[in-house]
Amino acid sequence: MTYEIAFLGPKATFTDLAVSKLFPDANKIPMPTILDCLDAVEKGEVELALVPIENALEGSVNITIDYLTHEAQLPIRGEIIIPIQQHYMVHPNHSDPAFKPDIVYSHSHAIAQCHKFLHRELKGIPYEYTTSTAAAAKMVKENPERKIAAIANEMAAEEYGLVITNHNIHDYSHNHTKFVVVSHKDVAYRGHMAVEGGKKTTLMVTLPADYTGALHQVLSAFAWRKLNLSKIESRPMKTGLGDYLFIIDVEMAMDEVLIPGTIAELEALGCKVSVLGSYPSFSVKSSVMQK
Ligand SMILES: O=C(O)C(=O)C[C@]1(C(=O)O)C=C[C@@H](O)C=C1
């Protein structure tokens, strides 16, 4: 059975690469924005979406986190972490090493991952954000007369016929992005090219009115049960300055004792708790990314 998966398009974004490693047989549906991907699942137009949620250099993708915590109950069914290699590319008409563009285009996260390169090599040249890295590459392809460049991945350079003049321009070598799979249905992972590294459960916790030691009490409910946390993120509740909710990743699958016990203890403290998902965590090595 084939299923449809929404991803941030056009063809050859990093999200497209992540989808092809986890769902090689899926029918991929490119969307213009991350919100369109999530809406498509929410409205039942596609079964699944795969969207970025965190980058090792730039931090959280807030648009994804805010949607999953404020807009819709869309369960997280899996995560995949892939290495991210950013390259600087131009139209073949401009491949002369002396070429200086008027504008560099890319996704805001990609630009943020390459600030040192832009400051060192292209000082003073403005950059503009596109909806994705592949959208930037496509724009360079479609405008050969304009003096512009893009930051994107190798697959985008191939797809849009561009020349990479500077490879691996991301500021730090350990650049990875985590993507989540969301769906209203259970997801079966078959024939993928990623390695499963264990299970996770993500909880959203809202503290009761601010009082001394509230967060300490929340964390102790996990600590004395020896539940390992791999991430704690705070996001504004959007109800007033200083009101925050916490998104907590526990390094184990939902069970019948420990996580339900933690939730009951937190609720007894006056917290509101929801489970955003309990799911497998996958990763892909650099060597597998080239395939
Ligand atoms: O623009 C892309 O290629 C995307 O898939 C989006 C995105 C992101 O939102 O972080 C994904 C991975 C990289 O970190 C850069 C951009």
PDBQT file of the ligand as one rigid body, heavy atoms in Angstrom, charges set to zero:
ROOT
HETATM    1  O1  LIG A 301      15.098  24.187   3.613  1.00  0.00    +0.000 OA
HETATM    2  C1  LIG A 301      15.254  22.955   3.740  1.00  0.00    +0.000 C 
HETATM    3  O2  LIG A 301      15.953  22.300   2.961  1.00  0.00    +0.000 OA
HETATM    4  C2  LIG A 301      14.589  22.263   4.830  1.00  0.00    +0.000 C 
HETATM    5  O3  LIG A 301      14.342  21.084   4.741  1.00  0.00    +0.000 OA
HETATM    6  C3  LIG A 301      14.302  23.044   6.103  1.00  0.00    +0.000 C 
HETATM    7  C4  LIG A 301      15.463  23.040   7.099  1.00  0.00    +0.000 C 
HETATM    8  C5  LIG A 301      15.004  23.635   8.483  1.00  0.00    +0.000 C 
HETATM    9  O4  LIG A 301      13.915  24.141   8.627  1.00  0.00    +0.000 OA
HETATM   10  O5  LIG A 301      15.846  23.586   9.424  1.00  0.00    +0.000 OA
HETATM   11  C6  LIG A 301      15.885  21.654   7.342  1.00  0.00    +0.000 C 
HETATM   12  C7  LIG A 301      17.183  21.340   7.585  1.00  0.00    +0.000 C 
HETATM   13  C8  LIG A 301      18.253  22.356   7.634  1.00  0.00    +0.000 C 
HETATM   14  O6  LIG A 301      18.484  22.606   8.998  1.00  0.00    +0.000 OA
HETATM   15  C9  LIG A 301      17.850  23.633   6.971  1.00  0.00    +0.000 C 
HETATM   16  C10 LIG A 301      16.565  23.884   6.642  1.00  0.00    +0.000 C 
ENDROOT
TORSDOF 0
